[in-house]
Amino acid sequence: MTPHPLATRPDRLELGEGIRWTGAGIVLVDLLDGRLLAPPDDPAAPLQTLAQLPVPLGAVAPVAGHPGTWIAAAGTGICLLHPDGTTSRLASPEDKPGPRMRMNDAVADPSGRFWAGSMAYDADEGAGSLYRVDPDGTVVRVLDGITVPNGPVFTPDGCSMYLADSARGVVRRYPVDPRTARLGMPEVFVTVDDGSPDGMTIDAEGAVWVAVWGTGTVRRHLPDGTLDRVVRLPASLPAGVCLEGDVLHITTARLGLNPPGRYDGALFSVRVEVPGTPAAPYRPAPSRMPAALAVPSRAVPSVAPGQGPA
């Protein structure tokens, strides 16, 4: 059993998600409120709002070579978020007829591509997809039939991807060709019977830390899937995890809790035995992306918040 984590900020988030250590600092989102947040140096100070969008904000990755610019899974697609808070939309693949959709978790892989999942607001069975953003800004659907995608998270060599389908209680591992980004046939890595696997991160030994929504736990699974460590929280809805060196940071939610407990929605931290590495940046191709990076707009459609785990 890993030692008890501590709540590190006075904030209580509705749906704390998408937490990442960039190497320069921590960022996270309050997903349905569309806020990009960062902890200031003062450990007693509340989280600082870096950007506020009029749509849900699933997760971001820094854009290499463009300090203060982020690529974001937001609203019904992918956009670039500029230092002044303006946005440039790359694609809106979920702005279409059918169930009302939004983007969810997202991450950059070690080769610099950005991967983002989508889901229906009502978590309609199989309505979600996984998208990949290539260095030239092209957005490609690579998987469909997912209900609530979380992750993905990649091994440091970029040769394996872990993706949770939270509603189905399963984490799958996919082989990845780092050169082409082609996915191979998946295998079941972990199944969860007592909650929903949500955000994930990988440490230096290749073990996967999984936030398990509804259980108040974060679990470390070895590369063969064996459960190795459990962190227990005084909050029932852990949603996101990242490693800042040997410090594990955990976001939680208070969405749907009536009433929420004292620590529901808090940000927690705990020291662990094996460190992690910074989140990878998105690496745009110089030949195509500078125009999008230089021409911001605020053309992000507003979407009303929904309910349920993310």
Buried (B, 14 or more C-beta within 10 A) or exposed (E): EBEEBBBBBEBBBBBBBBBBBBEEEBBBBBBBBBBBBBBEEEEEEEBEEBBEBBBBBBBBBBBBEBEEBBBBBBBBBBBBBBEEBBBBBBBBBBEEEEBBBBBBBBBBBBBBBBBBBBBBBEBBBEBBBBBBBBBEBEBEEBBEEBBBBBBBBBBBEBBBBBBBBBBBBBBBBBEBEBEEBEBEEBEEBBEBEEBBBBBBBBBEEBBBBBBBBBBBBBBBBEBEBEEBBEBBBBBBBBBBBBBBEBBBBBBBBBBEEEEBBEBBBBBBBBEBEBBBBBBBBBBBEEEEBEEBBEEBEEEBEEBEBBEBBB
